Amino acid sequence: MKNQFKITCLFIALSFFNFLTFAAEKPQEIKMPVSAVKVFLNSALITHIQKVKLKQGLNKLAFSGLAMNINGKNISLRNLGKSELLSLTLVTLNDTTNILSLQEDLLYMIRKSKDSILTLEKNIEKLKFEIEGLELEKRMLVNNDNIIPNSKTISLAELKITTEYYRDRYKDVSIEIANKQRDLKQLKRNKVRALKNAFDVDNDEEKNMTISIIIAELNNPEGEATADLELSYLAKESGWIPVYEVLSSNNKNLKINYRSKILNNTGIDWNNMNITLSTADPFQYYAAPDLEPYYVDGGNRYEDNSNNKVQQKKTQNYVEEEEIFTPDREITFTIAKKYNFKSGLIPFLVDITVYDLSPEYLYRCAPKKEEQVYSIARIKDWEKLNLIDGEASIYNNGSFLGKMYIKPSEIEDYLELPLGVMDNIFVKHKLLSELSSKKFFAGGTVGTFDYEIKIKNISTEKVVVEVIDQVPVSESSSVKTDVIEMTEGGDKDVLTGKIIWKVELNTSTEKILSLKYAISYPRGYRRSSSFYRSRKVRAKF
């Protein structure tokens, strides 16, 4: 019976010793190189792969060399072999971190730098208190406006001495606060630099004030093993936007250079990377789908609210964001060439792909507004180009014309790209007569307006020009408009009053279009003169 009791006690003691050994396990520090990057519109999925030796039993791993601003809900550790993942914890450190509050694992990792970092913390705390004291004195100087107590009468010389003291002291305090604030900022930078050195972080940017450490606990039930651990997470402060170059040649063919600006402000460099670009929303990637209301507006256009990627205008960090609309399907590009993407706020411009197209070229003018004919490239099946909102630089025959903003969410049947003014097609819009046959009748007035549009082609090729004009549209039941005469072939929109002719012109030919309409309005109705239509700005004095 005594022997059995001794055996039981020995078993309990050994179990307790194993527990203490299990709990006091020191972390194995692992520097994780970047292996793959998938950049989303406002974040990046970063993957690290490293070969790690695992002993039998508990293994505590501390991964460093990671991005800042890691989303703690989107971290995964894979390729564990036969090991079991017990925990996966994200720890972030910055200039406000209290070193003594860190868990034992992290204190063990910075054991060589602990004393110097604590000294920096004490100096930071001391400087903060000094600044608070100076701020208090400054407020007292501002609030103490009653410099003559108890309505005591003092001489002008005494008043001068008193006001000079307040003025000089306020200046001295303000200068001292500014100097100490600069010192405080430098101390914080020194602290973060010391933390980076302690955790072996390869980043010298002073603005990067965040360090991320991921601690994993694995239970390896069998003997020693080697595993190619794969650590993945989502990091903010990254994204991409498209940049297009549209190059047209002789109105016969067109090329679109699809490029991208890629931002890596994650705090770590992506060296020698074939990165992937995506329009997916990674923060909802694995969520169960749902449907929002699907509205049809009065213009017969469909608006699906579930397709928009809504972003806040400003984040709490460095990168501004905007709101765009993307397709409900994911658009991805893999950059064929390897690049080095250094961390920072300067984006990198890389080539994605090139589209060689043969669009339909057409010519359009609205001479009532501007007496010039424009060339336009019209692209069918534009959805296959995988465009998203972005700025396009337009070139025609080697000349830079300007920039436009491509917004696919507002494109319906065709993508139209403006290619500038045609120098060999002329158009003139002329008012032949206004109110030429103004007549008065019982209770009202009828006025007629007669216009002429002359269009001439001096190019060497036959062209078809889309000519746009309009007749007034009445918003009052007492005012009516009627088209008296209009050149055949014009397509009139009743709702907008817009008229469109498609005029075919052989080389060295011209055509004249006519438009005559009448407006009837009641006596006493005030009609704005058509001569006063242009908005201008002038000085007011």
HELIX and SHEET records of a PDB file:
HELIX    1   1 LYS A    2  ALA A   23  1                                  22    
HELIX    2   2 ILE A   99  SER A  101  5                                   3    
HELIX    3   3 GLU A  104  MET A  109  1                                   6    
HELIX    4   4 LYS A  114  ASN A  143  1                                  30    
HELIX    5   5 PRO A  149  SER A  151  5                                   3    
HELIX    6   6 LEU A  156  ALA A  198  1                                  43    
HELIX    7   7 PRO A  282  GLN A  284  5                                   3    
HELIX    8   8 ASN A  305  ASN A  307  5                                   3    
HELIX    9   9 TRP A  382  LEU A  385  5                                   4    
HELIX   10  10 PRO A  408  GLU A  410  5                                   3    
SHEET    1   A 4 GLN A  28  LYS A  31  0                                        
SHEET    2   A 4 GLY A  57  SER A  64  1                                        
SHEET    3   A 4 THR A 210  ASN A 220 -1                                        
SHEET    4   A 4 GLU A  84  ASN A  94 -1                                        
SHEET    1   B 6 ILE A  70  ARG A  78  0                                        
SHEET    2   B 6 ALA A 225  ALA A 235 -1                                        
SHEET    3   B 6 ALA A  44  LEU A  54 -1                                        
SHEET    4   B 6 VAL A  34  VAL A  39 -1                                        
SHEET    5   B 6 THR A 276  SER A 278  1                                        
SHEET    6   B 6 THR A 332  THR A 334 -1                                        
SHEET    1   C 5 PHE A 348  LEU A 357  0                                        
SHEET    2   C 5 ASN A 253  ASN A 264 -1                                        
SHEET    3   C 5 SER A 238  SER A 249 -1                                        
SHEET    4   C 5 GLY A 390  ASN A 396  1                                        
SHEET    5   C 5 SER A 399  ILE A 406 -1                                        
SHEET    1   D 2 TRP A 270  MET A 273  0                                        
SHEET    2   D 2 TYR A 339  PHE A 341 -1                                        
SHEET    1   E 2 TYR A 294  VAL A 296  0                                        
SHEET    2   E 2 TYR A 302  ASP A 304 -1                                        
SHEET    1   F 2 ASN A 308  LYS A 309  0                                        
SHEET    2   F 2 ILE A 324  PHE A 325 -1                                        
SHEET    1   G 6 LEU A 415  VAL A 421  0                                        
SHEET    2   G 6 GLU A 370  ILE A 379 -1                                        
SHEET    3   G 6 GLU A 360  ALA A 366 -1                                        
SHEET    4   G 6 VAL A 463  GLN A 470  1                                        
SHEET    5   G 6 LYS A 498  LEU A 505 -1                                        
SHEET    6   G 6 ASP A 491  LYS A 492 -1                                        
SHEET    1   H 3 ILE A 425  GLU A 434  0                                        
SHEET    2   H 3 GLY A 444  ASN A 457 -1                                        
SHEET    3   H 3 LYS A 439  PHE A 441 -1                                        
SHEET    1   I 4 ILE A 425  GLU A 434  0                                        
SHEET    2   I 4 GLY A 444  ASN A 457 -1                                        
SHEET    3   I 4 THR A 509  PRO A 522 -1                                        
SHEET    4   I 4 LYS A 480  MET A 486 -1                                        
END                                                                             
